Amino acid sequence: MHHHYKIYKPYGYLSQFTYNLKRNKKLLGELYNFPEGTMAIGRLDEDSEGLLLLTTDGMMSEIVRSKKVEKEYYVLVDGIITHEEAVQLERGVEIGFKGTRYVTKPCTAKLIDNPELPYRKVRDERHGPTSWISITVTEGKFRQVRKMTAAVGFPTLRLVRVRIGNIHLGGMQPGNVIELETVSV
C-alpha cells in the first residue's frame, strides 16, 4: 500500500531527503517520520515555500509532474507589477534554461491583493513597494517562475506554491504534513 502526503514546505528547506555536500541543509525528513521510499513529486527550491506532494508511488509522481496538471504560485515581486506585465507573462516570455533561450508556454497570470499566507518577513518597506501576482503554469523548468517575473522587470521576493491540480495549500502552516488517502489531481 502506498502513502501520499501534502506538506507546506517551509522557506529554507530542500525538497529532498538526503544531501551529501559539505554544508548542512534542512531536509524534508526533519518535518515528519515519512516511510522509507517516500519521494517529493516535483520540487520547490530552497528559497521557495508552499505546497509539495510526497508519495511512495513512482507512477503517481509521473502523473502529477505531467504537463496536464496546473501548478499555481503566489509571487511577491519587487515593484508594482501591472496588468500589462501580467499579459506578457500569459503569452510567454523568454528565459534562460540549460544555457539556451527558452520561451515559456502560455500560462495564467493575474494581479492579486495580499493573499492569506503565513507571515514571513521578506524585506524592509524602506526598500520600495512590492506587489503580488498569481501565476499558473503547466510546465516546470528550473526556477521558471522566478525567471519569468524577472524577464518582465519584477524580481521575485517570495514564491509560494498554493495549488497542484485540484489540491490546495488551504490554511496549512509552514512545516505542516497531512497524510492523504489518495492523490487525485
Buried (B, 14 or more C-beta within 10 A) or exposed (E): EBBBBBBBBBBEBBBEBEEEEEEEEBBBEEBBEBEEEBBBBBBBBBEBBBBBBBBBBEEBBEBBBEEEBBBBBBBBBBBEBBEEBBEBBBEBBEBEBEEEEBEBEEBBBEBEEEEEBBEEEEEEEEEEEBBBBBBBBBEBBEBBBBBBBBBBEBEBBBBBBBBBBEBEBEEBEBBBBEEBEEBEB
